[in-house]
Amino acid sequence: MNVLSMICNKMFQQNHYWVHDLSPLLFRFPENPLGLDGIRYYGLAYLLGFLGAWLLLKLYNNEGKFAIDADARSTLMTAIIIGVLAGGRLGYMLLYDLEAFLANPLLVFRVDQGGMASHGGFVGAIDLNAGFEDG
């Protein structure tokens, strides 16, 4: 019996396999009265996306590619952030947890329980951006 087959036999006999059980938390907070668990990767990705969008708007303005003053940039970023967060949460509730949403529509505000749909966030941002263009 060659070495490779011996290693494979040993692995299969001991049930070596990988189980997806990664923590969603980047940093875990100690026990606190607010009940906050920590900083999640997904939330950090949202924050970095919003900061990147703001920096690109500012850069485009400085280079004359997209003339928008600071007040309009602030209004646009507020619309994008609200659209992404509201659309993402509402999209999750409607697409993945409809039964719970119909039983208690206020669950849409329980963001501490998780649940964001990126495609819902995209639709929300597009919808509020269209409102920004009209106004």
Order of alpha helices (4+ residues) and beta strands (2+ residues): alpha-beta-beta-alpha-alpha-alpha-alpha
